Amino acid sequence: MPSQRIVLLLLLLASPWPALACSPCRTMVFASVFDSHFTLRLMLVVLPVALLVLLATWLYRTTESRHDDAHVR
């Protein structure tokens, strides 16, 4: 039943539940996350993922063209 576990995990991750914190702490957490540096922090998190996707795409395309060239000869 690994597929059921995966579906359950995806449902838990996709659910829009707020962070579990008391009311005073929740406002402090939101204030610290969504401050003036939010965009910079978000870009620092997204940048490595984007670079890995670009690298994987480049590697796939270069090896695919080499593979096609080998069959032509």
N, C-alpha and C positions, 0 to 999 in steps of 0.2 A: 503494500500500500504506500509506496513512496510518492505516487502522484497525488494522493490525498493530503499528505504532509506538505507537499510543495504548494498545493492550492490553498491550504490553511495558512501557510506562511505568507503567501502573496496577499491573501485577504487581510491578514493582520497588518502587513506593511502598508497596504493601500488604504486602510481605514483612516478616516480623518479625526481620530481621537486626539484631544489636546494632551499636552504633557501632564503627567501626574505630579502636581505640586499644590501646595496650599495657596490660597488666594494672594497673600502678600508676596510669597516667593514667585508665583506665576508672573506677576507684573514686573518683578525685578528681572526674571529670566527673559521675558519678552523685550524689555528695555535693553538688556545687554546684547541680545541677538540682533534686533532690528535697530541698531544705532546708525550713526553716520558712516561707519566702516562696513556696513552690510554688503554693499556691492563689491568691494575689494575682497572681502572674505569669500563671497560666492565665486568670484572669478578664480581665486586661488584654489578652490576646491574643484571647479570645473576644468581648469586648464590642464592638469595632468591626464584627465580622462580624454579630453579632446586630442591631446598629443598622442596618446596611445591609439586612439581610433585612426588618426592620420597615419601613424607609423604602420599599423596593421593593414590599412588600405594600400599604402605605398608598397609594402612587402608583397601583398597579394597580387597587385598589378604587375610588379616587376618579375615575380616568379612565374606568373601566368604568361607573360610575353616571352620569357626565356623558354618556358615549356612549349609554347606554340612554335617558336623558332627551331627547337630541336626536332619537332615532327616534320617541319618543312624540308629540312636537309636530308 
